[in-house]
Amino acid sequence: MNVTKAIAGRRSTRDYTPEPLDEKLICRLIDAAAQAPSAMNQQPWTFTVIRDQALLERVSREARAWMLATTPAGTHSSHFQALLSEDSFQIFYHAPVLVLISGNGPNQCIVEDCALAAENLMLAAYAEGLGTCWIGFAQGFLNTPQGKQALGLPAEWIPVAPIIVGHPKSVPAPIVHKTPEIHWIG
């Protein structure tokens, strides 16, 4: 697939079939992620693959409770507050796989480096006919001692990009992008 087509076509997917993903396919996606550029070629990322649906359910409940308890009132819209309050809302949208990209090591560009790896993973998944979504609702909780313990992460790892992956039930609708604001100098 042409990279421009992948960039223009990839959308956040929030509705998945229960079909599992082959381990070799997941490894190909991670290999694509690991091809990302990184500051001074440190490649500070680690990849944690979670396919255990009971664990994802548990982390979803704990992350929702953590967000509701720690987010100041008015920070999120009433829609997000209501969504997080629903017992039936699963923040991972029942996707068959969560790939958590974490930073490991002393590097002031860990977040940027892991974000670049995440974009590579999401584009590679789209090229394979898969859907992905970066789950911001999970980020804060996964960086707590409880979140790290739930996934068996070492204390020094910094969870950056929780990306769900799976076969989409339907194709997300195209969205309208704003015209970029460009400032030309010279």
Sequence and secondary structure as in RCSB ss.txt:
>XXXX:A:sequence
MNVTKAIAGRRSTRDYTPEPLDEKLICRLIDAAAQAPSAMNQQPWTFTVIRDQALLERVSREARAWMLATTPAGT
HSSHFQALLSEDSFQIFYHAPVLVLISGNGPNQCIVEDCALAAENLMLAAYAEGLGTCWIGFAQGFLNTPQGKQA
LGLPAEWIPVAPIIVGHPKSVPAPIVHKTPEIHWIG
>XXXX:A:secstr
  HHHHHHH  B   B S    HHHHHHHHHHHTTS  GGG   EEEEEE  HHHHHHHHHHHHHHHHHHS TTS
S HHHHHHHH TT  TTTT SEEEEEEE SS TTHHHHHHHHHHHHHHHHHHTT EEEE HHHHHHHTSHHHHHH
HT  TT EEEEEEEEE BSS                
